[in-house]
């Protein structure tokens, strides 16, 4: 420090000796200050990059902590929601009922159910029936395809009179979600119509444009009302009942009641059936994340029963006395194939079927029919023709042409 300040002192002495003015002295002092400042800046220079790097590291660590905090917050919210849902369903059983019916899901959304011709059904009439007070259900009646020209411009009365023709009739009971105008349902109507069947289908109360509150009892009563409506107009023509998915539960409820009053249909066809709603709910893909949740039955299945929803196909088939045909795809992701097979194993040895044919037609997973595309099978027309001939002849043996895939 002494050596560094000596030149400055000598400079002051020179200035004083030579008699410099006060202004010159001030200028010298300014030079001195600038020198000291430059020295301080020069001393700090090497440390500046390290300070910048440290600040960058601190900012990166701050961002990581902030990201982890947000991620942890999201995980805690998801975990809280996961735990809260079972309690919410237990406290509000109506939620579980809505999830089973899914009647609030209307697909496709932008179709006018009053105009079935917009869906390619140009030989179909739409009308409304009233099973109970304050309940109205929308109905579609598709006549056999050979009559499509005659059906143009005809009114409801003509369609009702057509039920008395010699063509057999299928009452189709659709599954949950959507409406009677669902794409795969419309395609099935077309296939059945091309085979010479009348197809009568409807939306249960609370579905589509039908008025009312959905319930298992209400759905069954709607089906019973439509069946009686058909029989009052069809004479001796055979009437088959076809249920799909949740509609199989309505179908077995209906047929059991018809058999108990000794007015059974000519045949019952179950497409993608389950044994009962508890087993189906437990096997449904939506239940995977909760299947091993402690108290699963108490949280999720008991509220279904407490809501009065059973759809006990396994119990109903023990009281059915008519021909039974079960169709199920091995790759069905909604109603597992084993539930359809189990239902067949319950029905086949039942005493109620001792005078009637019971058959199970599986469709190999390679065909890709899944839950709702069995109508695409080129074998379906032959299966139904054989079923119709067997019903007429009262045969019991299973026709070999129906054995598409060995069990």
BADOVO-874323 format. One record per residue (C-alpha): residue in three letters; x, y, z; residue number from 1. Coordinates in Angstrom, 1 decimal, padded with zeros to 4 digits. Example, Ala and Ser with C-alpha at 12.3 -4.5 7.8 and 13.67 -1.06 7.14 Angstrom:
BEGIN
> ALA, 012.3, -004.5, 007.8, 1 .
> SER, 013.7, -001.1, 007.1, 2 .
//
This chain:
BEGIN
> UNK, 000.0, 000.0, 000.0, 1 .
> UNK, 002.9, 002.3, 000.7, 2 .
> UNK, 004.4, 001.8, -002.7, 3 .
> UNK, 001.0, 002.2, -004.4, 4 .
> UNK, 000.3, 005.6, -002.7, 5 .
> UNK, 003.8, 007.1, -003.1, 6 .
> UNK, 003.3, 008.3, -006.6, 7 .
> UNK, 000.2, 010.1, -005.6, 8 .
> UNK, 002.0, 011.9, -002.7, 9 .
> UNK, 004.9, 012.9, -004.9, 10 .
> UNK, 002.4, 014.3, -007.4, 11 .
> UNK, 000.9, 016.5, -004.6, 12 .
> UNK, 004.3, 017.7, -003.6, 13 .
> UNK, 005.2, 018.6, -007.1, 14 .
> UNK, 002.0, 020.5, -007.6, 15 .
> UNK, 002.5, 022.4, -004.3, 16 .
> UNK, 006.1, 023.3, -005.2, 17 .
> UNK, 005.4, 024.6, -008.6, 18 .
> UNK, 002.6, 026.8, -007.3, 19 .
> UNK, -000.3, 025.2, -009.1, 20 .
> UNK, -003.6, 026.9, -008.7, 21 .
> UNK, -006.4, 025.4, -006.6, 22 .
> UNK, -008.2, 024.3, -009.8, 23 .
> UNK, -005.2, 022.3, -010.9, 24 .
> UNK, -005.1, 020.7, -007.4, 25 .
> UNK, -008.8, 019.7, -007.7, 26 .
> UNK, -008.1, 018.1, -011.1, 27 .
> UNK, -005.3, 016.1, -009.6, 28 .
> UNK, -007.6, 014.9, -006.8, 29 .
> UNK, -010.1, 013.8, -009.4, 30 .
> UNK, -007.5, 011.8, -011.2, 31 .
> UNK, -006.5, 010.3, -007.8, 32 .
> UNK, -010.1, 009.2, -007.2, 33 .
> UNK, -010.5, 007.7, -010.6, 34 .
> UNK, -007.3, 005.7, -010.1, 35 .
> UNK, -008.6, 004.3, -006.8, 36 .
> UNK, -011.9, 003.4, -008.4, 37 .
> UNK, -010.2, 001.7, -011.3, 38 .
> UNK, -008.1, -000.2, -008.8, 39 .
> UNK, -011.2, -001.4, -006.9, 40 .
> UNK, -013.0, -002.4, -010.1, 41 .
> UNK, -009.9, -004.3, -011.2, 42 .
> UNK, -009.8, -006.2, -008.0, 43 .
> UNK, -013.4, -007.3, -008.3, 44 .
> UNK, -013.2, -008.3, -011.9, 45 .
> UNK, -012.1, -012.0, -011.5, 46 .
> UNK, -014.9, -012.7, -009.0, 47 .
> UNK, -017.8, -011.4, -011.2, 48 .
> UNK, -018.2, -014.6, -013.4, 49 .
> UNK, -018.4, -016.7, -010.2, 50 .
> UNK, -021.2, -014.5, -008.9, 51 .
> UNK, -023.2, -014.8, -012.2, 52 .
> UNK, -022.8, -018.6, -012.1, 53 .
> UNK, -024.0, -018.7, -008.5, 54 .
> UNK, -027.0, -016.6, -009.3, 55 .
> UNK, -027.9, -018.8, -012.3, 56 .
> UNK, -027.7, -021.9, -010.1, 57 .
> UNK, -029.9, -020.4, -007.5, 58 .
> UNK, -032.5, -019.5, -010.2, 59 .
> UNK, -032.4, -023.1, -011.6, 60 .
> UNK, -032.8, -024.6, -008.1, 61 .
> UNK, -035.7, -022.2, -007.5, 62 .
> UNK, -037.4, -023.3, -010.7, 63 .
> UNK, -036.9, -027.0, -009.7, 64 .
> UNK, -038.3, -026.4, -006.3, 65 .
> UNK, -041.3, -024.5, -007.7, 66 .
> UNK, -041.9, -027.3, -010.3, 67 .
> UNK, -041.7, -030.0, -007.6, 68 .
> UNK, -044.0, -028.1, -005.4, 69 .
> UNK, -046.6, -027.8, -008.2, 70 .
> UNK, -046.2, -031.5, -009.1, 71 .
> UNK, -046.6, -032.5, -005.4, 72 .
> UNK, -049.7, -030.3, -005.1, 73 .
> UNK, -051.2, -031.9, -008.2, 74 .
> UNK, -050.5, -035.4, -006.9, 75 .
> UNK, -052.0, -034.6, -003.6, 76 .
> UNK, -055.2, -033.3, -005.3, 77 .
> UNK, -055.4, -036.4, -007.4, 78 .
> UNK, -054.9, -038.7, -004.4, 79 .
> UNK, -057.5, -036.7, -002.4, 80 .
> UNK, -060.0, -037.0, -005.3, 81 .
> UNK, -059.3, -040.8, -005.6, 82 .
> UNK, -060.0, -041.3, -002.0, 83 .
> UNK, -063.0, -038.9, -001.9, 84 .
> UNK, -064.9, -040.5, -004.8, 85 .
> UNK, -065.8, -043.8, -003.0, 86 .
> UNK, -067.2, -041.8, -000.1, 87 .
> UNK, -069.1, -039.6, -002.4, 88 .
> UNK, -070.7, -042.5, -004.2, 89 .
> UNK, -071.5, -044.2, -000.9, 90 .
> UNK, -073.2, -041.1, 000.4, 91 .
> UNK, -075.0, -040.4, -002.8, 92 .
> UNK, -076.1, -043.7, -004.4, 93 .
> UNK, -077.9, -041.9, -007.2, 94 .
> UNK, -074.5, -041.2, -008.7, 95 .
> UNK, -073.9, -044.9, -009.2, 96 .
> UNK, -077.3, -045.3, -010.8, 97 .
> UNK, -076.5, -042.5, -013.3, 98 .
> UNK, -073.2, -044.2, -014.1, 99 .
> UNK, -075.0, -047.4, -014.8, 100 .
> UNK, -077.8, -045.9, -017.0, 101 .
> UNK, -075.7, -043.2, -018.6, 102 .
> UNK, -079.0, -041.9, -020.1, 103 .
> UNK, -077.6, -038.4, -020.0, 104 .
> UNK, -075.1, -039.4, -022.7, 105 .
> UNK, -076.8, -038.8, -026.1, 106 .
> UNK, -074.7, -040.1, -029.0, 107 .
> UNK, -074.9, -039.0, -031.8, 108 .
> UNK, -075.8, -035.6, -030.5, 109 .
> UNK, -077.2, -033.8, -033.5, 110 .
> UNK, -079.9, -036.1, -034.8, 111 .
> UNK, -083.7, -035.6, -034.9, 112 .
> UNK, -085.2, -038.8, -033.5, 113 .
> UNK, -088.5, -037.8, -035.1, 114 .
> UNK, -086.8, -038.3, -038.5, 115 .
> UNK, -085.3, -041.9, -038.7, 116 .
> UNK, -085.0, -041.4, -042.4, 117 .
> UNK, -082.0, -039.1, -041.7, 118 .
> UNK, -080.2, -042.2, -040.5, 119 .
> UNK, -080.9, -044.1, -043.7, 120 .
> UNK, -084.0, -045.8, -042.3, 121 .
> UNK, -086.4, -044.7, -045.1, 122 .
> UNK, -088.9, -047.4, -044.2, 123 .
> UNK, -089.2, -046.5, -040.5, 124 .
> UNK, -092.0, -044.7, -038.7, 125 .
> UNK, -091.5, -042.7, -035.4, 126 .
> UNK, -094.3, -042.5, -032.9, 127 .
> UNK, -094.9, -042.1, -029.2, 128 .
> UNK, -096.6, -044.4, -026.6, 129 .
> UNK, -097.6, -043.6, -023.1, 130 .
> UNK, -097.0, -046.6, -020.7, 131 .
> UNK, -097.9, -044.6, -017.6, 132 .
> UNK, -099.1, -041.1, -016.7, 133 .
> UNK, -096.4, -038.5, -017.1, 134 .
> UNK, -094.3, -041.1, -019.0, 135 .
> UNK, -093.9, -041.0, -022.8, 136 .
> UNK, -091.5, -043.1, -024.8, 137 .
> UNK, -090.3, -042.7, -028.4, 138 .
> UNK, -090.7, -045.7, -030.7, 139 .
> UNK, -089.2, -046.6, -034.1, 140 .
> UNK, -090.9, -049.3, -036.2, 141 .
> UNK, -088.9, -050.5, -039.2, 142 .
> UNK, -090.8, -052.8, -041.6, 143 .
> UNK, -089.0, -055.5, -043.7, 144 .
> UNK, -086.8, -054.1, -046.4, 145 .
> UNK, -088.9, -055.6, -049.1, 146 .
> UNK, -091.6, -053.1, -048.3, 147 .
> UNK, -089.5, -050.0, -048.4, 148 .
> UNK, -091.2, -048.7, -051.5, 149 .
> UNK, -094.6, -049.3, -050.2, 150 .
> UNK, -093.7, -047.6, -046.9, 151 .
> UNK, -092.9, -044.3, -048.5, 152 .
> UNK, -095.2, -041.5, -047.1, 153 .
> UNK, -097.3, -043.9, -045.0, 154 .
> UNK, -098.6, -042.9, -041.6, 155 .
> UNK, -098.5, -044.6, -038.3, 156 .
> UNK, -101.8, -046.5, -038.9, 157 .
> UNK, -100.3, -048.2, -041.9, 158 .
> UNK, -097.2, -049.3, -039.9, 159 .
> UNK, -099.3, -050.6, -037.1, 160 .
> UNK, -101.5, -052.7, -039.5, 161 .
> UNK, -098.3, -054.0, -041.1, 162 .
> UNK, -097.5, -055.9, -037.9, 163 .
> UNK, -100.2, -058.3, -038.7, 164 .
> UNK, -098.4, -059.5, -041.8, 165 .
> UNK, -096.7, -062.9, -042.0, 166 .
> UNK, -093.2, -061.4, -041.2, 167 .
> UNK, -091.7, -062.1, -037.7, 168 .
> UNK, -091.1, -059.3, -035.3, 169 .
> UNK, -088.1, -058.4, -033.2, 170 .
> UNK, -088.5, -056.2, -030.1, 171 .
> UNK, -085.0, -054.7, -029.6, 172 .
> UNK, -084.0, -053.5, -026.2, 173 .
> UNK, -080.8, -051.3, -026.4, 174 .
> UNK, -078.1, -050.9, -023.8, 175 .
> UNK, -077.1, -047.9, -021.7, 176 .
> UNK, -076.0, -044.6, -023.1, 177 .
> UNK, -077.1, -043.2, -026.5, 178 .
> UNK, -080.5, -043.5, -028.0, 179 .
> UNK, -082.5, -045.7, -030.4, 180 .
> UNK, -080.7, -043.8, -033.1, 181 .
> UNK, -077.1, -045.0, -032.2, 182 .
> UNK, -075.0, -045.9, -035.1, 183 .
> UNK, -074.4, -049.6, -034.3, 184 .
> UNK, -078.1, -050.0, -033.4, 185 .
> UNK, -079.2, -048.5, -036.7, 186 .
> UNK, -076.9, -050.8, -038.6, 187 .
> UNK, -078.4, -053.8, -036.7, 188 .
> UNK, -082.0, -052.6, -037.7, 189 .
> UNK, -080.9, -052.6, -041.3, 190 .
> UNK, -079.5, -056.1, -041.1, 191 .
> UNK, -082.6, -057.5, -039.4, 192 .
> UNK, -084.9, -055.6, -041.8, 193 .
> UNK, -083.0, -057.1, -044.8, 194 .
> UNK, -083.7, -060.5, -043.3, 195 .
> UNK, -087.5, -059.9, -043.4, 196 .
> UNK, -088.1, -058.9, -039.8, 197 .
> UNK, -090.2, -056.1, -038.4, 198 .
> UNK, -088.0, -054.2, -035.9, 199 .
> UNK, -089.6, -052.3, -033.1, 200 .
> UNK, -087.3, -050.4, -030.7, 201 .
> UNK, -087.8, -047.6, -028.3, 202 .
> UNK, -086.0, -045.4, -025.8, 203 .
> UNK, -086.7, -046.1, -022.2, 204 .
> UNK, -088.1, -043.4, -020.0, 205 .
> UNK, -085.3, -040.8, -019.5, 206 .
> UNK, -083.4, -041.8, -022.7, 207 .
> UNK, -083.4, -039.8, -025.9, 208 .
> UNK, -086.7, -037.9, -026.3, 209 .
> UNK, -088.6, -040.2, -023.9, 210 .
> UNK, -090.0, -038.5, -020.8, 211 .
> UNK, -089.6, -039.9, -017.3, 212 .
> UNK, -087.1, -040.9, -014.7, 213 .
> UNK, -085.0, -044.0, -015.4, 214 .
> UNK, -085.2, -047.0, -013.1, 215 .
> UNK, -085.0, -050.8, -013.5, 216 .
> UNK, -088.7, -051.2, -012.7, 217 .
> UNK, -089.6, -048.4, -015.1, 218 .
> UNK, -087.5, -049.8, -018.0, 219 .
> UNK, -089.0, -053.2, -017.5, 220 .
> UNK, -092.5, -051.8, -017.5, 221 .
> UNK, -091.8, -049.8, -020.7, 222 .
> UNK, -090.7, -053.0, -022.4, 223 .
> UNK, -093.7, -054.9, -021.2, 224 .
> UNK, -096.0, -052.2, -022.4, 225 .
> UNK, -094.4, -052.2, -025.9, 226 .
> UNK, -094.6, -056.0, -026.1, 227 .
> UNK, -098.3, -056.0, -025.3, 228 .
> UNK, -098.8, -053.2, -027.8, 229 .
> UNK, -097.1, -055.4, -030.5, 230 .
> UNK, -099.0, -058.5, -029.6, 231 .
> UNK, -102.3, -056.6, -029.8, 232 .
> UNK, -101.5, -055.9, -033.5, 233 .
> UNK, -099.4, -058.8, -034.6, 234 .
> UNK, -101.9, -061.7, -034.3, 235 .
> UNK, -100.1, -065.1, -034.4, 236 .
> UNK, -096.9, -063.7, -035.9, 237 .
> UNK, -093.8, -064.8, -033.9, 238 .
> UNK, -092.3, -062.1, -031.7, 239 .
> UNK, -088.6, -062.4, -030.6, 240 .
> UNK, -087.0, -060.2, -027.9, 241 .
> UNK, -083.5, -059.1, -028.5, 242 .
> UNK, -081.5, -057.4, -025.7, 243 .
> UNK, -078.1, -055.9, -025.9, 244 .
> UNK, -075.7, -055.2, -023.0, 245 .
> UNK, -077.8, -053.5, -020.2, 246 .
> UNK, -080.8, -054.3, -022.4, 247 .
> UNK, -080.2, -058.0, -021.6, 248 .
> UNK, -081.1, -057.2, -018.0, 249 .
> UNK, -084.4, -055.6, -019.2, 250 .
> UNK, -085.0, -058.5, -021.6, 251 .
> UNK, -084.7, -061.2, -019.0, 252 .
> UNK, -086.8, -059.2, -016.5, 253 .
> UNK, -089.5, -058.9, -019.2, 254 .
> UNK, -089.4, -062.5, -020.4, 255 .
> UNK, -089.5, -063.9, -016.9, 256 .
> UNK, -092.7, -061.8, -016.3, 257 .
> UNK, -094.2, -063.0, -019.6, 258 .
> UNK, -093.4, -066.6, -018.7, 259 .
> UNK, -095.0, -066.3, -015.3, 260 .
> UNK, -098.2, -065.0, -016.8, 261 .
> UNK, -097.9, -067.7, -019.5, 262 .
> UNK, -097.5, -065.4, -022.5, 263 .
> UNK, -093.8, -066.1, -023.4, 264 .
> UNK, -092.2, -064.7, -026.5, 265 .
> UNK, -091.2, -067.1, -029.3, 266 .
> UNK, -087.5, -066.7, -028.5, 267 .
> UNK, -085.1, -064.6, -026.4, 268 .
> UNK, -081.8, -063.4, -027.9, 269 .
> UNK, -079.1, -061.9, -025.6, 270 .
> UNK, -076.2, -060.1, -027.2, 271 .
> UNK, -073.2, -059.4, -024.9, 272 .
> UNK, -075.1, -060.4, -021.7, 273 .
> UNK, -073.8, -060.4, -018.1, 274 .
> UNK, -074.8, -062.5, -015.1, 275 .
> UNK, -076.0, -059.7, -012.8, 276 .
> UNK, -075.2, -056.0, -012.4, 277 .
> UNK, -072.9, -056.4, -009.4, 278 .
> UNK, -070.6, -058.8, -011.3, 279 .
> UNK, -070.7, -056.6, -014.4, 280 .
> UNK, -069.9, -053.5, -012.4, 281 .
> UNK, -067.0, -055.3, -010.8, 282 .
> UNK, -065.7, -056.5, -014.2, 283 .
> UNK, -066.2, -053.2, -016.0, 284 .
> UNK, -063.0, -051.5, -017.2, 285 .
> UNK, -064.0, -048.3, -015.3, 286 .
> UNK, -063.7, -050.2, -012.0, 287 .
> UNK, -060.0, -051.2, -012.6, 288 .
> UNK, -058.6, -048.3, -010.6, 289 .
> UNK, -060.8, -049.2, -007.6, 290 .
> UNK, -061.0, -053.0, -007.9, 291 .
> UNK, -058.6, -053.6, -005.1, 292 .
> UNK, -059.6, -050.6, -003.1, 293 .
> UNK, -060.4, -051.6, 000.5, 294 .
> UNK, -064.2, -052.1, 000.9, 295 .
> UNK, -064.8, -052.0, -002.9, 296 .
> UNK, -068.1, -053.9, -002.5, 297 .
> UNK, -069.3, -051.7, 000.3, 298 .
> UNK, -068.4, -048.4, -001.5, 299 .
> UNK, -069.4, -049.3, -005.0, 300 .
> UNK, -071.6, -052.3, -005.3, 301 .
> UNK, -073.9, -052.0, -002.3, 302 .
> UNK, -075.1, -048.5, -003.4, 303 .
> UNK, -076.3, -050.1, -006.7, 304 .
> UNK, -078.4, -052.7, -004.8, 305 .
> UNK, -079.7, -050.0, -002.4, 306 .
> UNK, -080.8, -048.0, -005.5, 307 .
> UNK, -083.0, -051.0, -006.5, 308 .
> UNK, -080.8, -052.0, -009.5, 309 .
> UNK, -080.2, -055.7, -009.8, 310 .
> UNK, -080.7, -056.9, -013.5, 311 .
> UNK, -080.3, -060.4, -012.2, 312 .
> UNK, -080.0, -062.3, -015.5, 313 .
> UNK, -078.5, -065.4, -013.7, 314 .
> UNK, -081.7, -065.6, -011.5, 315 .
> UNK, -084.1, -064.8, -014.3, 316 .
> UNK, -083.0, -067.5, -016.7, 317 .
> UNK, -084.1, -070.1, -014.2, 318 .
> UNK, -087.6, -069.0, -014.7, 319 .
> UNK, -087.7, -068.6, -018.5, 320 .
> UNK, -089.4, -071.1, -020.7, 321 .
> UNK, -088.6, -070.2, -024.3, 322 .
> UNK, -085.8, -070.7, -026.7, 323 .
> UNK, -082.6, -068.8, -025.7, 324 .
> UNK, -079.8, -067.7, -028.0, 325 .
> UNK, -076.7, -066.0, -026.5, 326 .
> UNK, -074.2, -064.1, -028.7, 327 .
> UNK, -070.9, -062.9, -027.3, 328 .
> UNK, -067.6, -061.7, -028.7, 329 .
> UNK, -064.5, -063.0, -027.0, 330 .
> UNK, -062.8, -059.6, -027.3, 331 .
> UNK, -065.7, -057.7, -025.6, 332 .
> UNK, -064.0, -055.0, -023.4, 333 .
> UNK, -067.2, -053.8, -021.7, 334 .
> UNK, -069.0, -057.1, -020.7, 335 .
> UNK, -066.3, -059.7, -020.3, 336 .
> UNK, -066.8, -062.9, -022.4, 337 .
> UNK, -066.7, -065.1, -019.3, 338 .
> UNK, -069.8, -063.5, -017.9, 339 .
> UNK, -071.8, -064.5, -021.1, 340 .
> UNK, -070.4, -068.0, -020.9, 341 .
> UNK, -071.2, -068.2, -017.2, 342 .
> UNK, -074.8, -067.2, -017.9, 343 .
> UNK, -075.1, -069.9, -020.5, 344 .
> UNK, -073.7, -072.5, -018.0, 345 .
> UNK, -076.4, -071.4, -015.6, 346 .
> UNK, -079.2, -071.5, -018.2, 347 .
> UNK, -078.4, -074.7, -020.1, 348 .
> UNK, -079.1, -077.2, -017.2, 349 .
> UNK, -082.1, -075.3, -015.9, 350 .
> UNK, -085.3, -077.3, -015.7, 351 .
> UNK, -087.2, -074.3, -017.2, 352 .
> UNK, -085.4, -074.9, -020.5, 353 .
> UNK, -085.9, -078.7, -020.7, 354 .
> UNK, -088.3, -078.4, -023.6, 355 .
> UNK, -086.5, -075.5, -025.3, 356 .
> UNK, -083.2, -074.9, -027.2, 357 .
> UNK, -080.4, -073.1, -025.4, 358 .
> UNK, -077.3, -072.2, -027.4, 359 .
> UNK, -074.3, -070.0, -027.0, 360 .
> UNK, -072.5, -068.6, -030.0, 361 .
> UNK, -069.1, -067.2, -029.4, 362 .
> UNK, -067.3, -065.0, -031.9, 363 .
> UNK, -063.5, -065.2, -032.0, 364 .
> UNK, -061.5, -062.2, -030.9, 365 .
> UNK, -059.7, -062.1, -034.3, 366 .
> UNK, -063.0, -061.0, -035.8, 367 .
> UNK, -062.8, -057.7, -033.8, 368 .
> UNK, -066.6, -057.5, -033.1, 369 .
> UNK, -065.9, -056.4, -029.5, 370 .
> UNK, -069.0, -055.1, -027.6, 371 .
> UNK, -071.3, -053.8, -030.3, 372 .
> UNK, -070.3, -055.0, -033.8, 373 .
> UNK, -071.7, -058.5, -033.9, 374 .
> UNK, -074.1, -057.3, -036.5, 375 .
> UNK, -071.2, -057.3, -039.0, 376 .
> UNK, -070.9, -061.1, -038.8, 377 .
> UNK, -071.7, -062.7, -042.2, 378 .
> UNK, -072.9, -065.7, -040.2, 379 .
> UNK, -075.6, -063.7, -038.3, 380 .
> UNK, -078.3, -064.1, -041.0, 381 .
> UNK, -077.8, -067.9, -041.0, 382 .
> UNK, -077.9, -068.1, -037.2, 383 .
> UNK, -081.2, -066.2, -037.1, 384 .
> UNK, -082.7, -068.2, -040.0, 385 .
> UNK, -081.8, -071.4, -038.2, 386 .
> UNK, -083.2, -070.0, -034.9, 387 .
> UNK, -086.4, -069.1, -036.7, 388 .
> UNK, -086.8, -072.5, -038.3, 389 .
> UNK, -086.1, -074.2, -035.0, 390 .
> UNK, -088.7, -072.2, -033.1, 391 .
> UNK, -091.3, -073.0, -035.8, 392 .
> UNK, -090.5, -076.8, -035.7, 393 .
> UNK, -090.2, -076.9, -031.9, 394 .
> UNK, -086.8, -078.6, -032.2, 395 .
> UNK, -084.5, -078.9, -029.2, 396 .
> UNK, -081.2, -080.1, -030.7, 397 .
> UNK, -078.6, -077.5, -031.5, 398 .
> UNK, -078.2, -077.1, -035.3, 399 .
> UNK, -074.6, -077.9, -036.4, 400 .
> UNK, -074.5, -074.8, -038.7, 401 .
> UNK, -074.7, -072.6, -035.6, 402 .
> UNK, -071.5, -074.0, -034.1, 403 .
> UNK, -069.3, -071.2, -035.3, 404 .
> UNK, -066.6, -071.7, -032.7, 405 .
> UNK, -066.2, -074.6, -030.4, 406 .
> UNK, -066.5, -073.8, -026.7, 407 .
//
